[in-house]
Amino acid sequence: MQPPSAAFVSEAVFFELLAERVASDPLHQVQLLRGLSREEAARFLSRATLLRVAAGDLVVRRGDRDSTLYALLSGVAELAVADRSKPPVAVFGAGDSFGEIGFLTGVARTANVVARTDCEVLVLSGDFLQRLVADEPAIGAKVLLSLSRELAGRLALATERLQAL
């Protein structure tokens, strides 16, 4: 059974469903929600959708143009380059987000993201960011700060890897 979209249940019910999916408090597990109160997180998630993805499914395709942001609630996904003989560039687990380049800039996807296990993914639409900032500027600022911190952490890891080469 496909999990419900936030549009079809109340904010509180959707937040509780999300809490069950991540088997802990989503405010601590899902990096995008860090810094939000429970009420703010429920309002933020009111525009989200949950998606089930089977192991092996392509979640993001390199070259596609869309502005969707994904947050992995359960399972494992890999960021992969076109050459399948090379190891994955990154591995995502519960709480990690991906698709942020297209989400923030609208440019074509730079890599593939493949589900390595069955996954549940929180899907945030492209115009979500614009509506969020317009309708809920304080929440939008906190979410963007959390996303910025997640991206800064990835940049720091990439820098360390380059220095090690």
C-alpha positions, 0 to 999 in steps of 0.5 A: 500500500502506497503511503498517503500524501500530506494533502489527504491527511491532517498535518498532525496525522502525516507527522505521526505517519512520518515518525513511524516510518523513521522509527524515531523522532523525525526532528532528529532523524531527518536532517531537513527538519533539524531546528524546527519545532514539532508544529513547524515540522508538521506545517513544513511536511503538509506539502510533502508526499511519501514514495515507496521505491523498490531496490534497484529503482532509479530515483534520480536520472542524470541529465533529467531536469526537475526540481524535486528534493528527496529525503530518505526515510528508510533504506539505502540509496547510492549516488552513482556516475554513469560508469557502473564499474566505479564505486558509488560517489556517495551512499545515503541512509535514513535522514539524508537528502538528495536532489538538492542541486536541481531543487535549488538551481533547476539545472539538469541532474548531475548524477543517478541516484539508485535505491539499493534496498527498498526505500521510503522517500519524502518528496518535496516538489519544485515550487515547494521552496518558493511557496514555503518561503512566501507562506512560512518565512521563518520555517523556510529559513530554518529548512534552508539553513539545515539544507545548507549545513548538510551540503557544507558537510558534504563539501567538507568530505569531498575536500578531504577526499581530494586532499587524500588523493 
